[in-house]
Amino acid sequence: MITNAYEAADPGGSVRVELIKLGDGARVILTNSGPAIDEQTQQNLFQPFFSTKGERGTGLGLWVSRGILSKHGGRIELESPAFPDGTGVKVTVTLPRKFVVHAPAETA
């Protein structure tokens, strides 16, 4: 998904990645500064074999991701435009606690 966010950002654009700890899991938010996704495309993005990448995409990534997350109690949501100027895409992935890996504390 991070690769998708970078590919969809304009040249020289940016991608912001946020991690939010929740009591029952975690939320990862990816926001890019590229063009917004129109409503018709948004309605199809999570359908199998739908791709905006032409020959470079299979159209399975978001569909498979949503299926895996849903099966395990998580979810993926898309918001576009993400910014008041009508640009950007924000993808929010909510992970249940069982998928959140806690890194060991660093030792000095």
PDB file as gemmi writes it, atoms N, CA and C in Angstrom:
CRYST1    1.000    1.000    1.000  90.00  90.00  90.00 P 1                      
ATOM      1  N   MET A   1       0.818  -1.191   0.000  1.00  0.00           N  
ATOM      2  CA  MET A   1       0.000   0.000   0.000  1.00  0.00           C  
ATOM      3  C   MET A   1       0.862   1.256   0.000  1.00  0.00           C  
ATOM      4  N   ILE A   2       2.006   1.187   0.674  1.00  0.00           N  
ATOM      5  CA  ILE A   2       2.904   2.341   0.672  1.00  0.00           C  
ATOM      6  C   ILE A   2       3.421   2.586  -0.746  1.00  0.00           C  
ATOM      7  N   THR A   3       3.761   1.519  -1.452  1.00  0.00           N  
ATOM      8  CA  THR A   3       4.214   1.662  -2.837  1.00  0.00           C  
ATOM      9  C   THR A   3       3.106   2.280  -3.688  1.00  0.00           C  
ATOM     10  N   ASN A   4       1.884   1.805  -3.517  1.00  0.00           N  
ATOM     11  CA  ASN A   4       0.753   2.383  -4.260  1.00  0.00           C  
ATOM     12  C   ASN A   4       0.626   3.873  -3.972  1.00  0.00           C  
ATOM     13  N   ALA A   5       0.780   4.264  -2.720  1.00  0.00           N  
ATOM     14  CA  ALA A   5       0.647   5.671  -2.344  1.00  0.00           C  
ATOM     15  C   ALA A   5       1.709   6.519  -3.036  1.00  0.00           C  
ATOM     16  N   TYR A   6       2.947   6.021  -3.081  1.00  0.00           N  
ATOM     17  CA  TYR A   6       4.020   6.758  -3.750  1.00  0.00           C  
ATOM     18  C   TYR A   6       3.795   6.826  -5.260  1.00  0.00           C  
ATOM     19  N   GLU A   7       3.357   5.726  -5.850  1.00  0.00           N  
ATOM     20  CA  GLU A   7       3.107   5.707  -7.288  1.00  0.00           C  
ATOM     21  C   GLU A   7       1.998   6.683  -7.681  1.00  0.00           C  
ATOM     22  N   ALA A   8       1.027   6.876  -6.800  1.00  0.00           N  
ATOM     23  CA  ALA A   8      -0.104   7.750  -7.103  1.00  0.00           C  
ATOM     24  C   ALA A   8       0.179   9.219  -6.795  1.00  0.00           C  
ATOM     25  N   ALA A   9       1.237   9.496  -6.047  1.00  0.00           N  
ATOM     26  CA  ALA A   9       1.609  10.885  -5.746  1.00  0.00           C  
ATOM     27  C   ALA A   9       2.217  11.513  -6.993  1.00  0.00           C  
ATOM     28  N   ASP A  10       2.003  12.805  -7.164  1.00  0.00           N  
ATOM     29  CA  ASP A  10       2.629  13.514  -8.275  1.00  0.00           C  
ATOM     30  C   ASP A  10       4.141  13.434  -8.159  1.00  0.00           C  
ATOM     31  N   PRO A  11       4.870  13.550  -9.294  1.00  0.00           N  
ATOM     32  CA  PRO A  11       6.334  13.621  -9.191  1.00  0.00           C  
ATOM     33  C   PRO A  11       6.718  14.749  -8.228  1.00  0.00           C  
ATOM     34  N   GLY A  12       7.573  14.431  -7.295  1.00  0.00           N  
ATOM     35  CA  GLY A  12       7.946  15.419  -6.291  1.00  0.00           C  
ATOM     36  C   GLY A  12       6.938  15.525  -5.163  1.00  0.00           C  
ATOM     37  N   GLY A  13       5.878  14.721  -5.233  1.00  0.00           N  
ATOM     38  CA  GLY A  13       4.847  14.732  -4.199  1.00  0.00           C  
ATOM     39  C   GLY A  13       5.322  14.017  -2.949  1.00  0.00           C  
ATOM     40  N   SER A  14       4.418  13.842  -2.020  1.00  0.00           N  
ATOM     41  CA  SER A  14       4.799  13.235  -0.749  1.00  0.00           C  
ATOM     42  C   SER A  14       3.768  12.216  -0.289  1.00  0.00           C  
ATOM     43  N   VAL A  15       4.220  11.366   0.612  1.00  0.00           N  
ATOM     44  CA  VAL A  15       3.352  10.390   1.278  1.00  0.00           C  
ATOM     45  C   VAL A  15       3.612  10.508   2.764  1.00  0.00           C  
ATOM     46  N   ARG A  16       2.559  10.621   3.517  1.00  0.00           N  
ATOM     47  CA  ARG A  16       2.670  10.678   4.976  1.00  0.00           C  
ATOM     48  C   ARG A  16       2.142   9.357   5.534  1.00  0.00           C  
ATOM     49  N   VAL A  17       2.903   8.781   6.464  1.00  0.00           N  
ATOM     50  CA  VAL A  17       2.508   7.536   7.109  1.00  0.00           C  
ATOM     51  C   VAL A  17       2.366   7.815   8.601  1.00  0.00           C  
ATOM     52  N   GLU A  18       1.191   7.515   9.137  1.00  0.00           N  
ATOM     53  CA  GLU A  18       0.937   7.705  10.564  1.00  0.00           C  
ATOM     54  C   GLU A  18       0.574   6.363  11.181  1.00  0.00           C  
ATOM     55  N   LEU A  19       1.055   6.112  12.376  1.00  0.00           N  
ATOM     56  CA  LEU A  19       0.688   4.922  13.141  1.00  0.00           C  
ATOM     57  C   LEU A  19       0.062   5.389  14.435  1.00  0.00           C  
ATOM     58  N   ILE A  20      -1.147   4.915  14.681  1.00  0.00           N  
ATOM     59  CA  ILE A  20      -1.878   5.302  15.875  1.00  0.00           C  
ATOM     60  C   ILE A  20      -2.188   4.041  16.669  1.00  0.00           C  
ATOM     61  N   LYS A  21      -1.726   3.990  17.909  1.00  0.00           N  
ATOM     62  CA  LYS A  21      -2.052   2.854  18.774  1.00  0.00           C  
ATOM     63  C   LYS A  21      -3.466   3.022  19.292  1.00  0.00           C  
ATOM     64  N   LEU A  22      -4.218   1.950  19.236  1.00  0.00           N  
ATOM     65  CA  LEU A  22      -5.581   1.918  19.765  1.00  0.00           C  
ATOM     66  C   LEU A  22      -5.630   0.915  20.904  1.00  0.00           C  
ATOM     67  N   GLY A  23      -6.617   1.024  21.760  1.00  0.00           N  
ATOM     68  CA  GLY A  23      -6.756   0.073  22.852  1.00  0.00           C  
ATOM     69  C   GLY A  23      -6.952  -1.345  22.362  1.00  0.00           C  
ATOM     70  N   ASP A  24      -7.586  -1.496  21.204  1.00  0.00           N  
ATOM     71  CA  ASP A  24      -7.871  -2.830  20.682  1.00  0.00           C  
ATOM     72  C   ASP A  24      -7.139  -3.117  19.374  1.00  0.00           C  
ATOM     73  N   GLY A  25      -6.041  -2.412  19.116  1.00  0.00           N  
ATOM     74  CA  GLY A  25      -5.281  -2.653  17.899  1.00  0.00           C  
ATOM     75  C   GLY A  25      -4.472  -1.432  17.502  1.00  0.00           C  
ATOM     76  N   ALA A  26      -4.414  -1.183  16.204  1.00  0.00           N  
ATOM     77  CA  ALA A  26      -3.657  -0.042  15.700  1.00  0.00           C  
ATOM     78  C   ALA A  26      -4.272   0.432  14.398  1.00  0.00           C  
ATOM     79  N   ARG A  27      -3.971   1.653  14.056  1.00  0.00           N  
ATOM     80  CA  ARG A  27      -4.450   2.243  12.808  1.00  0.00           C  
ATOM     81  C   ARG A  27      -3.243   2.799  12.058  1.00  0.00           C  
ATOM     82  N   VAL A  28      -3.151   2.486  10.776  1.00  0.00           N  
ATOM     83  CA  VAL A  28      -2.119   3.016   9.905  1.00  0.00           C  
ATOM     84  C   VAL A  28      -2.819   3.893   8.877  1.00  0.00           C  
ATOM     85  N   ILE A  29      -2.367   5.145   8.762  1.00  0.00           N  
ATOM     86  CA  ILE A  29      -2.971   6.079   7.819  1.00  0.00           C  
ATOM     87  C   ILE A  29      -1.910   6.500   6.813  1.00  0.00           C  
ATOM     88  N   LEU A  30      -2.190   6.277   5.531  1.00  0.00           N  
ATOM     89  CA  LEU A  30      -1.320   6.686   4.438  1.00  0.00           C  
ATOM     90  C   LEU A  30      -2.026   7.806   3.686  1.00  0.00           C  
ATOM     91  N   THR A  31      -1.366   8.946   3.542  1.00  0.00           N  
ATOM     92  CA  THR A  31      -1.950  10.067   2.811  1.00  0.00           C  
ATOM     93  C   THR A  31      -0.950  10.528   1.775  1.00  0.00           C  
ATOM     94  N   ASN A  32      -1.396  10.612   0.507  1.00  0.00           N  
ATOM     95  CA  ASN A  32      -0.488  11.123  -0.511  1.00  0.00           C  
ATOM     96  C   ASN A  32      -0.981  12.461  -1.034  1.00  0.00           C  
ATOM     97  N   SER A  33      -0.078  13.165  -1.707  1.00  0.00           N  
ATOM     98  CA  SER A  33      -0.378  14.507  -2.197  1.00  0.00           C  
ATOM     99  C   SER A  33      -0.727  14.520  -3.680  1.00  0.00           C  
ATOM    100  N   GLY A  34      -1.048  13.357  -4.218  1.00  0.00           N  
ATOM    101  CA  GLY A  34      -1.377  13.268  -5.639  1.00  0.00           C  
ATOM    102  C   GLY A  34      -2.789  13.736  -5.941  1.00  0.00           C  
ATOM    103  N   PRO A  35      -3.227  13.501  -7.161  1.00  0.00           N  
ATOM    104  CA  PRO A  35      -4.584  13.898  -7.538  1.00  0.00           C  
ATOM    105  C   PRO A  35      -5.631  13.063  -6.799  1.00  0.00           C  
ATOM    106  N   ALA A  36      -6.790  13.646  -6.611  1.00  0.00           N  
ATOM    107  CA  ALA A  36      -7.893  12.931  -5.970  1.00  0.00           C  
ATOM    108  C   ALA A  36      -8.390  11.813  -6.890  1.00  0.00           C  
ATOM    109  N   ILE A  37      -9.087  10.874  -6.315  1.00  0.00           N  
ATOM    110  CA  ILE A  37      -9.696   9.779  -7.076  1.00  0.00           C  
ATOM    111  C   ILE A  37     -11.175  10.087  -7.222  1.00  0.00           C  
ATOM    112  N   ASP A  38     -11.668  10.066  -8.462  1.00  0.00           N  
ATOM    113  CA  ASP A  38     -13.079  10.388  -8.688  1.00  0.00           C  
ATOM    114  C   ASP A  38     -13.989   9.313  -8.089  1.00  0.00           C  
ATOM    115  N   GLU A  39     -15.256   9.679  -7.869  1.00  0.00           N  
ATOM    116  CA  GLU A  39     -16.203   8.773  -7.189  1.00  0.00           C  
ATOM    117  C   GLU A  39     -16.387   7.450  -7.918  1.00  0.00           C  
ATOM    118  N   GLN A  40     -16.482   7.480  -9.242  1.00  0.00           N  
ATOM    119  CA  GLN A  40     -16.668   6.243 -10.009  1.00  0.00           C  
ATOM    120  C   GLN A  40     -15.507   5.282  -9.783  1.00  0.00           C  
ATOM    121  N   THR A  41     -14.297   5.803  -9.822  1.00  0.00           N  
ATOM    122  CA  THR A  41     -13.114   4.961  -9.592  1.00  0.00           C  
ATOM    123  C   THR A  41     -13.102   4.448  -8.155  1.00  0.00           C  
ATOM    124  N   GLN A  42     -13.451   5.300  -7.200  1.00  0.00           N  
ATOM    125  CA  GLN A  42     -13.486   4.877  -5.793  1.00  0.00           C  
ATOM    126  C   GLN A  42     -14.429   3.695  -5.599  1.00  0.00           C  
ATOM    127  N   GLN A  43     -15.554   3.711  -6.307  1.00  0.00           N  
ATOM    128  CA  GLN A  43     -16.533   2.626  -6.167  1.00  0.00           C  
ATOM    129  C   GLN A  43     -15.991   1.297  -6.688  1.00  0.00           C  
ATOM    130  N   ASN A  44     -14.997   1.356  -7.559  1.00  0.00           N  
ATOM    131  CA  ASN A  44     -14.456   0.141  -8.166  1.00  0.00           C  
ATOM    132  C   ASN A  44     -13.112  -0.315  -7.608  1.00  0.00           C  
ATOM    133  N   LEU A  45     -12.440   0.512  -6.838  1.00  0.00           N  
ATOM    134  CA  LEU A  45     -11.070   0.219  -6.407  1.00  0.00           C  
ATOM    135  C   LEU A  45     -10.907  -1.103  -5.670  1.00  0.00           C  
ATOM    136  N   PHE A  46     -11.901  -1.523  -4.932  1.00  0.00           N  
ATOM    137  CA  PHE A  46     -11.782  -2.745  -4.141  1.00  0.00           C  
ATOM    138  C   PHE A  46     -12.427  -3.945  -4.842  1.00  0.00           C  
ATOM    139  N   GLN A  47     -12.743  -3.788  -6.128  1.00  0.00           N  
ATOM    140  CA  GLN A  47     -13.291  -4.892  -6.913  1.00  0.00           C  
ATOM    141  C   GLN A  47     -12.144  -5.687  -7.532  1.00  0.00           C  
ATOM    142  N   PRO A  48     -12.299  -7.025  -7.645  1.00  0.00           N  
ATOM    143  CA  PRO A  48     -11.213  -7.816  -8.235  1.00  0.00           C  
ATOM    144  C   PRO A  48     -10.987  -7.439  -9.702  1.00  0.00           C  
ATOM    145  N   PHE A  49      -9.726  -7.362 -10.070  1.00  0.00           N  
ATOM    146  CA  PHE A  49      -9.250  -7.096 -11.428  1.00  0.00           C  
ATOM    147  C   PHE A  49      -9.469  -5.669 -11.910  1.00  0.00           C  
ATOM    148  N   PHE A  50      -9.869  -4.763 -11.009  1.00  0.00           N  
ATOM    149  CA  PHE A  50      -9.968  -3.353 -11.384  1.00  0.00           C  
ATOM    150  C   PHE A  50      -8.634  -2.692 -11.064  1.00  0.00           C  
ATOM    151  N   SER A  51      -8.055  -2.031 -12.046  1.00  0.00           N  
ATOM    152  CA  SER A  51      -6.772  -1.366 -11.847  1.00  0.00           C  
ATOM    153  C   SER A  51      -6.749  -0.036 -12.585  1.00  0.00           C  
ATOM    154  N   THR A  52      -6.082   0.918 -12.000  1.00  0.00           N  
ATOM    155  CA  THR A  52      -5.860   2.197 -12.674  1.00  0.00           C  
ATOM    156  C   THR A  52      -4.441   2.245 -13.237  1.00  0.00           C  
ATOM    157  N   LYS A  53      -3.703   1.145 -13.119  1.00  0.00           N  
ATOM    158  CA  LYS A  53      -2.298   1.103 -13.528  1.00  0.00           C  
ATOM    159  C   LYS A  53      -2.089   0.533 -14.932  1.00  0.00           C  
ATOM    160  N   GLY A  54      -3.143   0.224 -15.626  1.00  0.00           N  
ATOM    161  CA  GLY A  54      -2.980  -0.353 -16.957  1.00  0.00           C  
ATOM    162  C   GLY A  54      -2.281  -1.698 -16.885  1.00  0.00           C  
ATOM    163  N   GLU A  55      -1.296  -1.894 -17.749  1.00  0.00           N  
ATOM    164  CA  GLU A  55      -0.556  -3.163 -17.821  1.00  0.00           C  
ATOM    165  C   GLU A  55       0.285  -3.437 -16.585  1.00  0.00           C  
ATOM    166  N   ARG A  56       0.567  -2.415 -15.785  1.00  0.00           N  
ATOM    167  CA  ARG A  56       1.426  -2.586 -14.609  1.00  0.00           C  
ATOM    168  C   ARG A  56       0.694  -3.175 -13.414  1.00  0.00           C  
ATOM    169  N   GLY A  57      -0.640  -3.220 -13.433  1.00  0.00           N  
ATOM    170  CA  GLY A  57      -1.381  -3.687 -12.266  1.00  0.00           C  
ATOM    171  C   GLY A  57      -2.252  -4.887 -12.560  1.00  0.00           C  
ATOM    172  N   THR A  58      -2.487  -5.701 -11.520  1.00  0.00           N  
ATOM    173  CA  THR A  58      -3.365  -6.869 -11.673  1.00  0.00           C  
ATOM    174  C   THR A  58      -4.783  -6.566 -11.212  1.00  0.00           C  
ATOM    175  N   GLY A  59      -4.929  -5.523 -10.389  1.00  0.00           N  
ATOM    176  CA  GLY A  59      -6.249  -5.229  -9.852  1.00  0.00           C  
ATOM    177  C   GLY A  59      -6.629  -6.136  -8.702  1.00  0.00           C  
ATOM    178  N   LEU A  60      -5.657  -6.760  -8.081  1.00  0.00           N  
ATOM    179  CA  LEU A  60      -5.949  -7.677  -6.976  1.00  0.00           C  
ATOM    180  C   LEU A  60      -5.483  -7.172  -5.614  1.00  0.00           C  
ATOM    181  N   GLY A  61      -4.542  -6.247  -5.577  1.00  0.00           N  
ATOM    182  CA  GLY A  61      -3.935  -5.825  -4.320  1.00  0.00           C  
ATOM    183  C   GLY A  61      -4.918  -5.325  -3.276  1.00  0.00           C  
ATOM    184  N   LEU A  62      -5.720  -4.334  -3.618  1.00  0.00           N  
ATOM    185  CA  LEU A  62      -6.660  -3.780  -2.643  1.00  0.00           C  
ATOM    186  C   LEU A  62      -7.786  -4.761  -2.325  1.00  0.00           C  
ATOM    187  N   TRP A  63      -8.223  -5.514  -3.319  1.00  0.00           N  
ATOM    188  CA  TRP A  63      -9.283  -6.497  -3.112  1.00  0.00           C  
ATOM    189  C   TRP A  63      -8.821  -7.576  -2.127  1.00  0.00           C  
ATOM    190  N   VAL A  64      -7.608  -8.106  -2.345  1.00  0.00           N  
ATOM    191  CA  VAL A  64      -7.064  -9.134  -1.452  1.00  0.00           C  
ATOM    192  C   VAL A  64      -6.822  -8.548  -0.063  1.00  0.00           C  
ATOM    193  N   SER A  65      -6.250  -7.351  -0.006  1.00  0.00           N  
ATOM    194  CA  SER A  65      -5.982  -6.705   1.284  1.00  0.00           C  
ATOM    195  C   SER A  65      -7.260  -6.539   2.095  1.00  0.00           C  
ATOM    196  N   ARG A  66      -8.312  -6.043   1.459  1.00  0.00           N  
ATOM    197  CA  ARG A  66      -9.586  -5.847   2.154  1.00  0.00           C  
ATOM    198  C   ARG A  66     -10.134  -7.186   2.649  1.00  0.00           C  
ATOM    199  N   GLY A  67     -10.023  -8.213   1.833  1.00  0.00           N  
ATOM    200  CA  GLY A  67     -10.522  -9.532   2.233  1.00  0.00           C  
ATOM    201  C   GLY A  67      -9.798 -10.092   3.445  1.00  0.00           C  
ATOM    202  N   ILE A  68      -8.483  -9.987   3.444  1.00  0.00           N  
ATOM    203  CA  ILE A  68      -7.687 -10.485   4.574  1.00  0.00           C  
ATOM    204  C   ILE A  68      -8.012  -9.701   5.837  1.00  0.00           C  
ATOM    205  N   LEU A  69      -8.027  -8.380   5.716  1.00  0.00           N  
ATOM    206  CA  LEU A  69      -8.331  -7.552   6.890  1.00  0.00           C  
ATOM    207  C   LEU A  69      -9.719  -7.857   7.436  1.00  0.00           C  
ATOM    208  N   SER A  70     -10.697  -7.942   6.550  1.00  0.00           N  
ATOM    209  CA  SER A  70     -12.072  -8.204   6.973  1.00  0.00           C  
ATOM    210  C   SER A  70     -12.203  -9.553   7.667  1.00  0.00           C  
ATOM    211  N   LYS A  71     -11.543 -10.559   7.123  1.00  0.00           N  
ATOM    212  CA  LYS A  71     -11.600 -11.907   7.704  1.00  0.00           C  
ATOM    213  C   LYS A  71     -11.081 -11.932   9.134  1.00  0.00           C  
ATOM    214  N   HIS A  72     -10.151 -11.028   9.445  1.00  0.00           N  
ATOM    215  CA  HIS A  72      -9.525 -11.025  10.762  1.00  0.00           C  
ATOM    216  C   HIS A  72      -9.973  -9.866  11.648  1.00  0.00           C  
ATOM    217  N   GLY A  73     -11.058  -9.216  11.268  1.00  0.00           N  
ATOM    218  CA  GLY A  73     -11.605  -8.164  12.116  1.00  0.00           C  
ATOM    219  C   GLY A  73     -11.055  -6.778  11.872  1.00  0.00           C  
ATOM    220  N   GLY A  74     -10.297  -6.603  10.812  1.00  0.00           N  
ATOM    221  CA  GLY A  74      -9.762  -5.283  10.478  1.00  0.00           C  
ATOM    222  C   GLY A  74     -10.553  -4.661   9.349  1.00  0.00           C  
ATOM    223  N   ARG A  75     -10.098  -3.501   8.894  1.00  0.00           N  
ATOM    224  CA  ARG A  75     -10.770  -2.858   7.765  1.00  0.00           C  
ATOM    225  C   ARG A  75      -9.824  -1.886   7.068  1.00  0.00           C  
ATOM    226  N   ILE A  76     -10.176  -1.572   5.832  1.00  0.00           N  
ATOM    227  CA  ILE A  76      -9.440  -0.598   5.042  1.00  0.00           C  
ATOM    228  C   ILE A  76     -10.453   0.365   4.441  1.00  0.00           C  
ATOM    229  N   GLU A  77     -10.155   1.655   4.560  1.00  0.00           N  
ATOM    230  CA  GLU A  77     -11.069   2.684   4.066  1.00  0.00           C  
ATOM    231  C   GLU A  77     -10.286   3.703   3.257  1.00  0.00           C  
ATOM    232  N   LEU A  78     -10.951   4.298   2.286  1.00  0.00           N  
ATOM    233  CA  LEU A  78     -10.318   5.280   1.419  1.00  0.00           C  
ATOM    234  C   LEU A  78     -11.111   6.571   1.460  1.00  0.00           C  
ATOM    235  N   GLU A  79     -10.390   7.685   1.486  1.00  0.00           N  
ATOM    236  CA  GLU A  79     -11.025   9.010   1.457  1.00  0.00           C  
ATOM    237  C   GLU A  79     -10.301   9.853   0.410  1.00  0.00           C  
ATOM    238  N   SER A  80     -11.064  10.392  -0.530  1.00  0.00           N  
ATOM    239  CA  SER A  80     -10.470  11.252  -1.539  1.00  0.00           C  
ATOM    240  C   SER A  80     -11.531  12.208  -2.060  1.00  0.00           C  
ATOM    241  N   PRO A  81     -11.244  13.475  -2.117  1.00  0.00           N  
ATOM    242  CA  PRO A  81      -9.964  14.091  -1.818  1.00  0.00           C  
ATOM    243  C   PRO A  81      -9.666  14.082  -0.321  1.00  0.00           C  
ATOM    244  N   ALA A  82      -8.369  14.162  -0.023  1.00  0.00           N  
ATOM    245  CA  ALA A  82      -7.920  14.135   1.369  1.00  0.00           C  
ATOM    246  C   ALA A  82      -7.671  15.539   1.916  1.00  0.00           C  
ATOM    247  N   PHE A  83      -7.551  16.514   1.023  1.00  0.00           N  
ATOM    248  CA  PHE A  83      -7.215  17.873   1.432  1.00  0.00           C  
ATOM    249  C   PHE A  83      -8.267  18.870   0.941  1.00  0.00           C  
ATOM    250  N   PRO A  84      -8.390  19.998   1.634  1.00  0.00           N  
ATOM    251  CA  PRO A  84      -9.383  21.010   1.249  1.00  0.00           C  
ATOM    252  C   PRO A  84      -9.224  21.541  -0.177  1.00  0.00           C  
ATOM    253  N   ASP A  85      -7.999  21.446  -0.743  1.00  0.00           N  
ATOM    254  CA  ASP A  85      -7.799  21.951  -2.105  1.00  0.00           C  
ATOM    255  C   ASP A  85      -8.253  20.962  -3.178  1.00  0.00           C  
ATOM    256  N   GLY A  86      -8.868  19.831  -2.752  1.00  0.00           N  
ATOM    257  CA  GLY A  86      -9.407  18.855  -3.703  1.00  0.00           C  
ATOM    258  C   GLY A  86      -8.402  17.834  -4.196  1.00  0.00           C  
ATOM    259  N   THR A  87      -7.256  17.713  -3.537  1.00  0.00           N  
ATOM    260  CA  THR A  87      -6.238  16.751  -3.949  1.00  0.00           C  
ATOM    261  C   THR A  87      -6.050  15.682  -2.872  1.00  0.00           C  
ATOM    262  N   GLY A  88      -5.249  14.703  -3.210  1.00  0.00           N  
ATOM    263  CA  GLY A  88      -4.809  13.710  -2.236  1.00  0.00           C  
ATOM    264  C   GLY A  88      -5.748  12.539  -2.030  1.00  0.00           C  
ATOM    265  N   VAL A  89      -5.148  11.497  -1.504  1.00  0.00           N  
ATOM    266  CA  VAL A  89      -5.866  10.269  -1.166  1.00  0.00           C  
ATOM    267  C   VAL A  89      -5.394   9.824   0.211  1.00  0.00           C  
ATOM    268  N   LYS A  90      -6.342   9.450   1.051  1.00  0.00           N  
ATOM    269  CA  LYS A  90      -6.030   8.949   2.393  1.00  0.00           C  
ATOM    270  C   LYS A  90      -6.587   7.535   2.512  1.00  0.00           C  
ATOM    271  N   VAL A  91      -5.713   6.595   2.856  1.00  0.00           N  
ATOM    272  CA  VAL A  91      -6.100   5.203   3.078  1.00  0.00           C  
ATOM    273  C   VAL A  91      -5.867   4.901   4.552  1.00  0.00           C  
ATOM    274  N   THR A  92      -6.903   4.430   5.221  1.00  0.00           N  
ATOM    275  CA  THR A  92      -6.826   4.095   6.641  1.00  0.00           C  
ATOM    276  C   THR A  92      -6.991   2.593   6.801  1.00  0.00           C  
ATOM    277  N   VAL A  93      -6.003   1.961   7.431  1.00  0.00           N  
ATOM    278  CA  VAL A  93      -6.044   0.531   7.702  1.00  0.00           C  
ATOM    279  C   VAL A  93      -6.135   0.362   9.213  1.00  0.00           C  
ATOM    280  N   THR A  94      -7.186  -0.302   9.669  1.00  0.00           N  
ATOM    281  CA  THR A  94      -7.367  -0.558  11.091  1.00  0.00           C  
ATOM    282  C   THR A  94      -7.093  -2.036  11.338  1.00  0.00           C  
ATOM    283  N   LEU A  95      -6.133  -2.285  12.222  1.00  0.00           N  
ATOM    284  CA  LEU A  95      -5.701  -3.647  12.521  1.00  0.00           C  
ATOM    285  C   LEU A  95      -6.171  -4.062  13.901  1.00  0.00           C  
ATOM    286  N   PRO A  96      -6.720  -5.265  14.036  1.00  0.00           N  
ATOM    287  CA  PRO A  96      -7.086  -5.744  15.371  1.00  0.00           C  
ATOM    288  C   PRO A  96      -5.834  -6.065  16.175  1.00  0.00           C  
ATOM    289  N   ARG A  97      -5.978  -6.104  17.470  1.00  0.00           N  
ATOM    290  CA  ARG A  97      -4.841  -6.301  18.387  1.00  0.00           C  
ATOM    291  C   ARG A  97      -3.991  -7.505  18.011  1.00  0.00           C  
ATOM    292  N   LYS A  98      -4.588  -8.587  17.571  1.00  0.00           N  
ATOM    293  CA  LYS A  98      -3.804  -9.800  17.308  1.00  0.00           C  
ATOM    294  C   LYS A  98      -2.782  -9.619  16.187  1.00  0.00           C  
ATOM    295  N   PHE A  99      -2.895  -8.551  15.377  1.00  0.00           N  
ATOM    296  CA  PHE A  99      -1.939  -8.304  14.306  1.00  0.00           C  
ATOM    297  C   PHE A  99      -0.935  -7.213  14.623  1.00  0.00           C  
ATOM    298  N   VAL A 100      -1.042  -6.610  15.790  1.00  0.00           N  
ATOM    299  CA  VAL A 100      -0.140  -5.539  16.155  1.00  0.00           C  
ATOM    300  C   VAL A 100       1.078  -6.139  16.847  1.00  0.00           C  
ATOM    301  N   VAL A 101       2.239  -5.923  16.274  1.00  0.00           N  
ATOM    302  CA  VAL A 101       3.477  -6.464  16.828  1.00  0.00           C  
ATOM    303  C   VAL A 101       4.093  -5.398  17.720  1.00  0.00           C  
ATOM    304  N   HIS A 102       4.397  -5.773  18.927  1.00  0.00           N  
ATOM    305  CA  HIS A 102       5.023  -4.854  19.869  1.00  0.00           C  
ATOM    306  C   HIS A 102       6.532  -5.078  19.827  1.00  0.00           C  
ATOM    307  N   ALA A 103       7.253  -4.061  19.421  1.00  0.00           N  
ATOM    308  CA  ALA A 103       8.708  -4.160  19.329  1.00  0.00           C  
ATOM    309  C   ALA A 103       9.295  -4.183  20.738  1.00  0.00           C  
ATOM    310  N   PRO A 104      10.348  -4.947  20.939  1.00  0.00           N  
ATOM    311  CA  PRO A 104      10.988  -4.964  22.266  1.00  0.00           C  
ATOM    312  C   PRO A 104      11.609  -3.610  22.543  1.00  0.00           C  
ATOM    313  N   ALA A 105      11.695  -3.277  23.803  1.00  0.00           N  
ATOM    314  CA  ALA A 105      12.305  -2.007  24.210  1.00  0.00           C  
ATOM    315  C   ALA A 105      13.789  -2.046  23.855  1.00  0.00           C  
ATOM    316  N   GLU A 106      14.289  -0.896  23.400  1.00  0.00           N  
ATOM    317  CA  GLU A 106      15.705  -0.810  23.057  1.00  0.00           C  
ATOM    318  C   GLU A 106      16.536  -0.749  24.338  1.00  0.00           C  
ATOM    319  N   THR A 107      17.679  -1.382  24.277  1.00  0.00           N  
ATOM    320  CA  THR A 107      18.588  -1.334  25.435  1.00  0.00           C  
ATOM    321  C   THR A 107      19.812  -0.509  25.066  1.00  0.00           C  
ATOM    322  N   ALA A 108      20.347   0.199  26.023  1.00  0.00           N  
ATOM    323  CA  ALA A 108      21.505   1.055  25.753  1.00  0.00           C  
ATOM    324  C   ALA A 108      22.793   0.307  25.900  1.00  0.00           C  
TER     325      ALA A 108                                                      
END                                                                             
